[in-house]
Amino acid sequence: MKPQAAAAGAPLLQVRGLHARYGNTPVLHGLDLDLPQGQVTALLGANGAGKTTTLRALCRLQVQTAGQVRLGGQAIEGCSTEQIARLGVGHVPDGRGTFMGLSTEENLRLGSHARASQQGAEADMARIYGYFPRLRERARQQAGTLSGGEQQMLAIGRALMGRPRLLLLDEPSFGLAPLVVKDIFSIMRRINQEEGVTILLVEQNARLALALAHQAYLLETGRVVLSGTAAELRSNPAVQRAYLGE
Amino acid sequence: MNEFLHQLLAGLATGGIYASVALALVMIYQATHHINFAQGEMAMFSTFVAWALIDAGLPYWGAFALTVLLSFGVAAAVEFIVIRPMHRAPELSVVVVFIGLLVIFHSLAGWLFGYTIKSFPSPFPRDAWYGSTLMSAHEVGAIVVALLMVALLFGLFRFTRVGLALRAAAQNPVSSRLVGISVGRMLMLGWGLAGAIGAVAGMMVAPVVFLDPNMMTGVLLYAFAGALIGGIDNPVGAVLGGFIVGVLENLIGTYVVGTELKLSVALALIIGVLIVRPQGLLGRRLVTRV
């Protein structure tokens, strides 16, 4: 089953035969993904299915990879992590990757390293404070002292400071209170709709992810076992049984 | 009383040197969690380069600036060529590489410049400072240079974009790469800065202790003690620690153990700090969850 949405235009990110391994342990066995421009794609699957590894492999972070990755038509599989960041891929990593000893504002400021020009960085920061007013209140505070939810907001804000074309989000709901999760997901929807940022969302909570996503891929032990629009996956009996608990 | 004051101020002057070298050690420790045992020998080598440049007819400050630049380049190159390939090596291998560097710079200096003791000029006037018998102009100058260097570094880290990137790369290399910072380049920059700081320290201490390949051996120990006292991960603490060690070394050396046993003061301080307060005065306590 090919995602219908992919037909809408040339995909922003096109992945063919992506393999990844940690040392001698293979984790991904040839993934094919198409991320349509301006859409939210969810990557679903159980623990250990290879979701986080997929995001890492796309950024060539801490994992050996093979396969084709094209961003806006440009082959990026030979680029380093920092080059990929500068090409406009914002990565909100697993564990949030907070710079604990730096202030909230410094954390955000670091995000702007990903882009060539610093023009408009101040305006971007104001816009991000608009999304997350809590961060403005904590601007001078050491980021390590922020709550989990605030650090998640900070990680998203940091990635947005780089004005990404593609935002990779690794389990933004992990370990957060339901109200905070709701808040963060509604802001991600705004980022996608108002700013047109393409999003690849990794989530264990399939219900949450499918509510936001246009299309989704289901991973099992490093392979894509199912893909389609969010509605198709929601109505798939196997998905309902295993991932939606119905 | 006058004698005591004199020893105290002289301690501050040497303390400035220790503070500088301690700062160089902390620069590299913060970024890589390694103590560069070759820091002193690299500084000594830089001082020989300055000596050769002055000998070749360059004016003092010209030679000073050129030496600082060259030392920056050499230290950055050492990081790139020698240290970077050791990226995944076990701790002990890295220590051995540092000791290898120490021996290399030491013998290279002896081979190129000889083991005879040379005098090295001071940029400051020879006479006492404002007719005071308490401190020489060079001692005052050395303190000012050390404090100036600290201020410059503080400004770099606190107020510049590259300074923020340096701190970020030291704290969290993975996240740094994700925001587009080249961590490798930051490590090179950190090493380069440490090399430049060391060069300045060497040129400040050489007029006092004279220049020879063994010049920095003791200084490195004192600086290490200073860095530990202040907190090995804290630049401000390292500078403070350097001054404290300078003063303690002079006072205890004069009034308690005598000059021959001065160096043991540094060793006693190192052991004492490690036992009583391993994180130093201003350092953060490292807590590892198990």
Interface residues (C-beta under 8 A of the other chain):
Chain A: C59 L61 Q62 S80 T81 E82 Q83 A85 R86 H91 P93 G97 T98 F99 M100 G101 L102 E106 R109 L110 G111 H113 A114 R115 Q118 R158 A159 M161 G162
Chain B: R161 L164 A165 R167 A168 Q171 N172 V174 S175 S176 R177 L178 V179 G180 I181 S182 V183
